[in-house]
Amino acid sequence: MSLWVPLSFFQLGVGCIIGFGLIFLSGIDRGEKLSEFNNNVCVALWFLYVFSVFTSFGLVIYFYLIDSQASYYLWYLTQWVVLAVLVGYWRIASVKLA
C-alpha cells in the first residue's frame, strides 16, 4: 500500500473537521461581528473549502488509480490554499470592522 492512501484519509479527516465547524465555532466563541456582505463572502469561501476537500480527495484517488505520472499529490494543496484565503479574508474583514 502506498503512503498516499493513508495520507488521503488523514487529509480528508482533518479537512472535514476544520471545514465542518472549527473555523466558525472559534469565531462564534470570540464574538466577532462581520458585516452582512463579509459574512456572505466567508460563507461562500467556507462552502468552496468544503467542496475542495472532497474534490482534492477524489482527484488524488482518481489519478492514483489510473497510475498517472503527474504529480497528483499536489491536489492536496488546493484545500489548504482555499483555507488560507478564507482565514485571511476573515481576519481582514474582522479587523476592518473593529
Stockholm file with secondary structure:
# STOCKHOLM 1.0

chainA/1-98         MSLWVPLSFFQLGVGCIIGFGLIFLSGIDRGEKLSEFNNNVCVALWFLYVFSVFTSFGLVIYFYLIDSQASYYLWYLTQWVVLAVLVGYWRIASVKLA
#=GR chainA/1-98 SS CCTHHHHHHHHHHHHHHIIIIIHHHHHHHHTCCCCHHHHHHHHHHHHHHHHHHHHHHHHHHHHHHTTCSSCGGGGHHHHHHHHHHHHHHHHHHHHHHC
#=GC SS_cons        CCTHHHHHHHHHHHHHHIIIIIHHHHHHHHTCCCCHHHHHHHHHHHHHHHHHHHHHHHHHHHHHHTTCSSCGGGGHHHHHHHHHHHHHHHHHHHHHHC
//
